[in-house]
């Protein structure tokens, strides 16, 4: 985001928003105590997976992150703070088996937009969803 709006971060730094699709079942997280060692370990594993993906494009990204600015979310984080059903970060759609819902509704002049409609999850896709409607 800071490449478009440089007021989002101090000079010489950037904001990076990254996510990986939630391809694991919610049941792996469901009912887990967020203060437990089990949760902390699972969250650390998820963070490591995400950092590894980022570092394919931004070498040493985790070493370059400014201390205190990194926020790692899990399905439980999304469920608690974003009110997302089962921690979903957009819908889980299997390629070739399902499609995302469109924008029309039975109600005149009412349209659906957002990460649960075409073209899907992520800031660019969600913005495009609004532009389409």
N, C-alpha and C positions, 0 to 999 in steps of 0.2 A: 503493500500500500504506500510506503514512503517514497517509492520511485515516482508516483503520481502526485503525492502531496508531501513535500519535504518538511512540513510543519509537524508531522507525526512522530519525528524522532530528531534527536540532537544532530547537529552538523557532523558529517563523516560517518554516520550510522544509518541503519535501515530497520524497518519493521518487517518481520517475516511471519506470515500466517501459513501454516502447513497442517495438513491432515492426511490420514490414510483412510481408505474406505473400511468401514467396520465389517470385516468379513468373518468375524468370529461370532458365535451365538451369544446373545445377551445372557443366557443362562450361566455362562462362565463368570459373569460379574454379579448377577442377581443375588440379593440378600447378603452380599459381602459387607463386612464392617469396614468402613473407610479408614478406621484407625488401626486396623489389624496389620500384622506383619505380612500376611498373605496378600492383602490388597496392595500394600506398599511395594512388595516384590513384583506383583503383576503389573502395577502401574510403571515401575522402573523398566520392566521388560518391554512394555508398550512404547515408552519414551525412547528406549534404545533403538527399537525398530524404526521409529519415526526419524530420529537423528541420523541413523544410517542411510535412510532414503534421502534426506536433505543433503547429506555430505557427498552424495553422488554428483551434486550440482554445485554445492558450496563447501569446498574443502575446509576441514577443521571448524565447521559451523558451531559445534557445541563449545569449543574452546574460545571462539570469538564472541559468543553470547555475553551480554552484559549481565553480571551477577544481579540476581533479584528480579530480572525481567522475564524469565522463562516461565510460562504457564502451560503445564501439560494436563489435558483433560482426558477423562475416561468416559465410558457410557454412563457411569454413576454421576460424574461431574455434569454431563449434559442433561441428565434427568433432573438433578437437583437445582442447578442454576439456570438452565435454559428451558426447563419444563418440557423437555423432549420425551415422548413416550418411549420407554425402554432405552433411553439414552441415544436414540437414533439421531444420526447426523445426515438427514435425508433418507430416502427410501432405499431398501436393498432390492435391486432388480437384477435378475439373472439374464445376461445377454442371450438373446434369441428365444427366451421363454416368456418374458414379460416386457411391458413397455411402461413408461411413466404416464400418468394421467395428463390429459390435455387441459385446456384453460376454460372451456365453456362449461356452464352449468345450466340447469333447466330454468333458472331465473333470468329474466330479461336484464341485460346490462350488468350482470354480476359474473365476474371472472375469477378464476383461481390463479394465484401466482406464488412463486416461492420454490424452495428446494424440494418440495414433494411433487412438483409438476415438471413437465419438459422445459428445459434440457437437463435438470437435475441439481445435484449438490455442488456447493462451492460458491464463492462470491461472484465470479464471472457468470456462471450458469444462472444463478438466482437473479442477477441483474438483467440478464438476457430474457428470463422468464417475464419480468415486469415489462420489458420493452416489447415483447411479443404481444402482450395483452393490450 
